[in-house]
Amino acid sequence: MSTAQPELRATYAIVGAGVFGASTALHLSRQHPDATIYLIDREPHPSRRAASWDWNKVVRADYADPAYMALGLEAARAWASDPLLAPLYHESGTLWIADGDFARVIAGNYARLGATTDHHHRPEVVDPDEARRRYGGLFAGADYSRVTQVLVNPSGGWAPAKEALRAVVDAAVGAGVVYLQGNVDLLRLDSDGSCTGLRLSNGTTVTASNVILSTGANTARLLADSAPDSDDFQVGDRMVAAAICTGLVKLGPEDAEKYRRGPVCCQHLLPGRGGSLPPTRENYLKFWVDIPFRNTLRHSSGREISMPPDEPDYAQWEVSQVLKDEVLAVNRGVFGLAGSDFSIEEHRICWDAVTPTGDFLVSPHPASKNLFIATAGSFHGWKFLPILGKYVVQMMEGTLVEELKQRWSWRREAGDPKANDMWPRRELRNLGYDVEALPKDQRSPPCI
């Protein structure tokens, strides 16, 4: 005799407890304290599959795009002052090694936005020789080839990522949000396409007045599973699941103290494009590689979709030698010979959803009433953890400012990814993985 699975009812059902979902849950609970809000993720929080789960991540307002710099400044103020997150924030400053006029563009944006009236936001543009002398010579051996100007910014820094995510989810739960662990395998749709809720893989259903997808790299797959015959429902070319690789070095106490006095370093030059963060309290120094890749699979609907491997933890700890070598290249690009003795002990693949222009997707779904999209961090969304939910709530209530409404809209043209370094241009299958060893439905087609 079968046992009927429960049906739950909610005002808001948020799918995905990463940075978008967690922030939205907290801001909704503050804006609508009497609402029934479910935050649903397949794992206990903080979710290890989310791009926002990590050892530590960068907090910065350094953007060539003034709109994102303004958002970054707002987020930075929250990191520094919010009692929930301020204890986790480390203002180490940032160092940017980039060719072209990047440093002057950033410094000019700060001035135009009036941010330089605060001494924390007075970046310097220095030449490579001066950059080599800064921070006790920590970056004297970095790759400065083709670089004529370096940005040295006393503002910005980092925070422990999973601890910050946990703090936000705990605060949301403390405010009445229900955290529901379960794998959402389908959205429930009416005959006209309206979204009425969702179904978990254990058979539990959630009926909701509003469904918010903050599903990151899994968004395209969930939409394809839910409405395989509807082209209007699909992600299409609006975003793609992509991944980058990170690596950890365990430093001794003396080295940890030395590197802890340094900033976040962002290195734009190939082959070592990526960066490093100062050591955590456990003395782990992290590198990341800004050369993303995708994993294109054929969905049962016949569509080709990039998605993480359908394995526990997205197989994020299974890292090929090709990717490990790229982490070593970042080490050389940031520290040169000074990092030659570093032993990179742990590697991780981090999945996110990336749009062609690097903009977020925060929008009603035009093909499905009551369905909202809040995702596509594009590898730079985490720093906005304190404020993202505010803008998601504004989007749902129709009060989002016009510029962000247009830029984050589902309806906007996808844009040209040519200028976006974080758009994935290579396939996981071509990076040293034995694709033949994977189940047949997990094999990627050749790189196009």
C-alpha positions in Angstrom: 0.0 0.0 0.0 1.5 3.3 -1.1 1.9 6.2 1.3 0.6 9.6 0.1 3.4 12.2 0.1 2.7 15.5 1.8 1.6 18.7 0.0 3.0 21.9 1.4 1.7 25.4 0.8 3.7 28.6 0.6 3.4 32.2 -0.3 6.9 32.0 -1.7 9.0 29.0 -2.7 12.6 29.7 -3.4 14.5 27.0 -5.1 18.3 27.1 -4.5 20.0 28.2 -1.3 23.0 29.8 -2.8 23.7 33.6 -2.8 20.6 34.6 -4.7 18.2 32.3 -2.9 19.6 32.9 0.6 19.6 36.7 0.2 16.1 36.6 -1.3 14.8 34.5 1.6 16.2 36.9 4.2 14.9 40.1 2.5 11.5 38.5 1.8 11.2 37.6 5.4 11.9 41.2 6.5 9.6 42.7 3.9 6.7 40.2 4.4 7.0 38.8 7.9 3.6 37.1 7.8 4.3 35.2 4.6 5.0 31.5 4.4 8.4 31.2 2.8 10.2 28.0 1.8 13.9 27.9 0.9 14.5 24.6 -0.8 17.8 23.0 -1.6 18.9 19.4 -2.2 21.6 19.7 0.5 21.8 20.9 4.1 22.9 24.5 4.2 25.2 25.8 3.2 24.8 23.9 0.0 28.2 22.5 -1.2 27.0 22.5 -4.8 26.3 26.2 -4.9 28.8 28.6 -6.4 28.6 30.6 -3.2 29.9 27.7 -1.1 33.6 28.1 -0.9 36.5 28.7 1.5 36.6 32.4 0.9 35.5 34.9 -1.8 36.3 38.4 -3.0 34.4 41.5 -1.9 35.1 44.5 -4.2 33.5 47.4 -5.9 36.2 47.6 -8.6 34.1 47.5 -11.8 34.6 49.1 -15.2 30.8 49.2 -15.4 29.5 52.1 -13.3 26.2 50.3 -12.6 28.0 47.4 -10.9 30.4 49.6 -9.2 27.5 51.5 -7.6 26.0 48.1 -6.5 29.5 47.0 -5.3 29.8 50.1 -3.1 26.4 49.5 -1.6 27.3 45.9 -0.9 30.7 47.0 0.6 29.0 49.3 3.0 26.7 46.4 4.1 29.7 44.1 4.6 31.4 46.7 6.8 28.3 47.7 8.8 25.8 44.9 8.9 26.0 43.2 12.3 25.3 39.8 10.6 28.2 40.0 8.2 30.6 42.6 9.4 32.4 40.2 11.8 33.2 38.0 8.8 34.6 40.7 6.5 38.3 41.3 6.1 39.2 44.6 4.4 42.6 43.6 2.9 42.4 45.8 -0.2 42.8 44.7 -3.8 45.7 44.7 -6.3 44.8 44.5 -10.0 47.4 43.5 -12.6 45.9 44.2 -16.0 47.0 45.4 -19.4 45.4 48.3 -21.2 43.7 51.2 -19.4 41.8 49.1 -16.8 43.4 50.7 -13.7 42.6 54.3 -14.9 39.0 53.3 -15.9 38.4 52.0 -12.4 39.9 55.0 -10.6 37.9 57.3 -12.9 34.6 55.5 -12.0 35.2 55.9 -8.3 35.8 59.6 -8.9 32.7 60.0 -11.0 30.5 58.2 -8.5 31.8 60.5 -5.7 33.2 57.5 -3.8 36.6 59.1 -3.4 35.3 61.4 -0.7 35.6 58.4 1.5 39.3 57.7 2.1 38.6 53.9 1.8 37.8 54.4 -1.9 40.8 56.2 -3.1 42.6 53.8 -5.4 46.1 54.6 -6.7 47.3 53.9 -10.2 51.0 53.0 -10.0 53.5 51.6 -12.4 54.7 48.0 -12.2 58.0 48.9 -10.4 56.0 50.6 -7.7 53.6 47.7 -7.5 56.6 45.4 -7.0 57.6 47.4 -3.9 54.2 47.5 -2.3 53.1 45.1 0.5 56.7 44.3 1.4 57.4 42.9 -2.0 54.9 40.1 -1.9 54.1 40.6 -5.6 57.6 41.5 -6.8 57.7 38.3 -8.9 54.3 38.7 -10.5 53.8 38.7 -14.2 53.7 42.4 -15.3 54.4 41.9 -18.9 52.6 44.3 -21.2 51.3 46.1 -18.1 51.9 49.9 -17.7 49.6 50.7 -14.8 48.5 48.7 -11.8 45.5 49.5 -9.5 46.2 49.5 -5.8 43.0 49.9 -3.8 42.9 50.0 0.0 39.2 49.1 -0.1 37.7 45.7 -0.8 38.8 42.4 0.6 37.3 39.0 1.3 35.0 37.0 3.6 34.7 33.2 4.4 32.1 32.2 1.9 30.3 29.3 3.4 30.2 30.9 6.9 28.7 34.1 5.4 26.1 32.0 3.5 25.3 30.1 6.6 24.8 33.3 8.6 22.3 34.6 6.1 20.3 31.4 5.9 20.3 31.1 9.7 19.0 34.6 9.9 16.3 33.9 7.4 15.3 30.7 9.3 15.3 32.7 12.5 12.9 35.1 10.9 10.5 32.3 10.0 11.7 31.0 6.7 11.3 27.2 6.4 14.4 25.5 5.1 13.4 22.4 3.2 16.0 19.8 2.1 15.0 18.0 -1.0 15.7 17.8 -4.7 13.3 19.7 -6.9 12.8 17.6 -10.0 9.9 19.4 -11.7 8.0 22.7 -11.6 4.2 22.3 -11.6 2.6 24.1 -14.5 -1.1 24.7 -15.4 -2.4 24.2 -18.9 -1.6 27.9 -19.7 2.0 27.6 -18.4 1.4 29.3 -15.1 3.6 28.0 -12.3 1.7 26.7 -9.3 4.5 25.1 -7.4 7.0 22.3 -7.6 7.6 18.6 -7.0 10.5 17.1 -5.1 12.0 13.8 -6.1 10.6 12.1 -3.0 7.1 12.9 -4.2 6.5 15.9 -1.9 4.7 18.8 -3.6 4.8 22.4 -2.7 2.0 24.7 -3.9 3.1 28.3 -4.0 1.8 31.6 -5.1 5.2 32.7 -6.2 8.1 30.4 -7.3 11.6 31.9 -7.5 14.4 29.9 -9.2 17.8 30.6 -7.8 19.2 27.4 -9.3 22.4 28.7 -10.9 24.1 26.1 -13.1 21.1 23.7 -12.8 18.5 26.2 -14.2 18.6 25.1 -17.8 18.1 21.5 -16.9 15.3 22.1 -14.5 13.4 24.2 -17.0 13.9 21.6 -19.7 12.8 18.8 -17.4 9.7 20.8 -16.5 8.5 21.8 -20.0 10.4 19.8 -22.5 8.1 20.7 -25.4 8.0 24.5 -24.8 10.7 26.5 -26.5 9.5 29.7 -24.8 10.1 28.1 -21.4 13.8 27.3 -22.1 17.0 29.2 -21.1 18.2 29.2 -24.7 21.3 31.4 -25.1 20.5 33.6 -22.2 22.9 31.9 -19.9 25.1 28.8 -19.7 26.4 26.6 -16.9 30.1 27.1 -16.5 32.9 26.2 -14.1 36.3 27.4 -13.0 38.9 25.7 -10.9 40.3 26.7 -7.5 43.2 25.5 -5.4 44.3 25.7 -1.7 47.8 26.0 -0.2 48.3 25.3 3.5 50.9 27.8 4.8 53.0 27.5 7.8 52.5 30.1 10.6 55.2 32.5 9.5 54.2 32.5 5.8 50.5 32.8 6.7 51.2 35.9 8.8 53.3 37.4 5.9 50.7 36.8 3.2 47.8 37.8 5.5 49.2 41.3 5.4 48.7 41.4 1.6 45.6 42.2 -0.5 43.4 40.2 -2.8 45.4 40.0 -6.1 43.6 39.9 -9.4 45.8 38.9 -12.3 44.3 39.4 -15.8 47.2 38.2 -17.9 47.3 34.8 -19.6 48.3 32.0 -18.9 48.0 32.9 -15.2 44.6 34.6 -15.4 42.9 34.4 -12.0 44.0 35.5 -8.6 44.7 34.8 -5.0 43.1 35.6 -1.6 45.0 36.2 1.7 45.1 33.2 4.0 42.1 32.2 6.1 42.3 31.8 9.9 43.2 28.1 9.2 46.2 29.4 7.1 44.8 28.4 3.7 45.7 30.6 0.8 43.4 30.2 -2.2 44.0 30.6 -5.9 41.3 30.8 -8.6 41.5 30.4 -12.4 39.5 32.8 -14.6 39.4 30.5 -17.6 36.0 28.8 -17.5 34.6 25.8 -19.3 31.2 24.2 -19.9 29.9 20.7 -19.9 27.4 20.3 -22.9 25.1 17.3 -22.8 22.2 16.2 -24.8 19.0 16.5 -22.7 16.2 13.9 -23.1 14.2 16.7 -24.9 16.9 16.7 -27.6 18.3 20.0 -26.6 22.0 20.5 -26.0 22.5 22.0 -22.5 25.5 22.8 -20.4 25.1 21.4 -16.9 27.3 20.1 -14.1 28.0 16.4 -14.0 25.0 14.4 -12.6 27.1 13.1 -9.7 27.3 13.7 -6.0 28.7 17.1 -5.3 28.8 17.7 -9.1 32.1 15.7 -9.0 33.6 19.0 -8.0 36.6 17.4 -6.2 37.6 15.3 -9.3 40.0 17.7 -10.9 42.2 16.8 -14.0 45.9 17.5 -14.2 45.1 20.1 -17.0 43.1 22.2 -14.5 45.7 21.7 -11.7 48.4 23.0 -14.0 46.3 26.1 -14.7 46.1 26.7 -10.9 49.9 26.5 -10.9 50.1 29.0 -13.7 48.0 31.5 -11.6 50.5 30.9 -8.7 53.3 31.9 -11.0 51.4 34.8 -12.4 50.7 36.2 -8.9 53.8 35.3 -6.9 56.5 34.2 -9.4 59.4 32.3 -7.9 58.2 33.2 -4.4 55.4 30.7 -4.8 57.5 27.9 -6.3 57.5 26.0 -3.0 53.8 26.2 -2.5 52.1 22.8 -2.3 48.6 23.1 -3.7 46.8 20.4 -1.7 43.1 20.7 -2.6 41.4 21.6 -5.8 37.8 22.2 -6.5 35.6 22.9 -9.5 33.1 25.7 -8.9 29.9 25.8 -11.1 27.9 28.9 -11.8 25.5 30.3 -14.5 27.0 32.9 -16.8 25.3 35.3 -19.1 26.9 36.5 -22.4 27.3 40.0 -21.0 28.0 39.0 -17.3 24.7 40.6 -16.2 22.5 38.8 -13.7 19.1 37.4 -14.6 16.5 38.9 -12.1 13.2 38.8 -13.9 9.7 37.4 -14.2 9.6 34.5 -16.6 7.4 35.8 -19.4 6.2 32.4 -20.4 5.0 31.4 -16.9 2.9 33.5 -14.6 4.1 33.4 -10.9 7.6 32.1 -11.9 10.5 34.4 -11.3 14.2 33.9 -12.1 17.0 35.2 -9.8 20.3 33.7 -10.8 23.3 33.9 -13.1 25.9 35.2 -10.8 28.4 35.0 -13.7 31.3 34.4 -11.2 30.9 37.8 -9.6 27.6 37.6 -7.8 28.7 36.4 -4.4 30.0 39.8 -3.1 26.4 41.1 -3.4 25.1 38.6 -0.8 23.9 41.4 1.6 21.8 43.2 -1.0 20.8 40.9 -3.8 17.6 39.9 -2.1 16.5 43.5 -1.9 16.6 43.8 -5.7 14.9 40.5 -6.2 12.0 41.6 -4.0 11.9 44.9 -6.0 11.7 43.0 -9.2 8.8 40.9 -8.0 6.9 43.9 -6.7 7.6 46.0 -9.9 9.7 48.7 -8.3 13.1 47.8 -9.7 14.8 50.8 -11.3 14.5 50.8 -15.1 18.2 50.4 -15.9 18.5 47.2 -13.8 15.1 46.0 -15.0 16.3 46.2 -18.6 19.7 44.7 -18.0 18.5 41.8 -15.9 15.4 41.0 -18.0 14.7 37.6 -19.4 13.4 39.4 -22.5 16.6 41.3 -23.3 18.7 40.2 -26.2 21.4 37.8 -25.1 24.2 40.0 -26.1 27.6 39.2 -27.6 30.0 37.3 -25.3 33.0 38.3 -27.3 34.2 40.8 -24.7 33.3 38.6 -21.7 36.4 36.7 -20.5 34.2 34.6 -18.2 32.1 33.2 -21.0 33.1 29.5 -21.4 34.8 28.7 -24.7 35.9 25.1 -24.0 34.4 21.8 -22.9 35.1 19.8 -19.8 35.6 16.7 -22.0 38.7 18.3 -23.6 40.4 19.0 -20.3 41.9 15.7 -19.5 38.8 13.7 -18.4 38.1 10.2 -19.5 34.7 10.8 -21.1 34.4 7.2 -22.2 34.3 6.2 -18.5 31.3 8.3 -17.9 27.7 7.0 -18.3 26.6 7.5 -21.9 24.1 10.3 -21.1 26.9 12.3 -19.4 29.3 12.5 -22.4 29.8 15.9 -23.9 29.8 16.5 -27.7 33.0 17.8 -29.3 33.9 21.4 -28.7 32.3 23.6 -31.3 
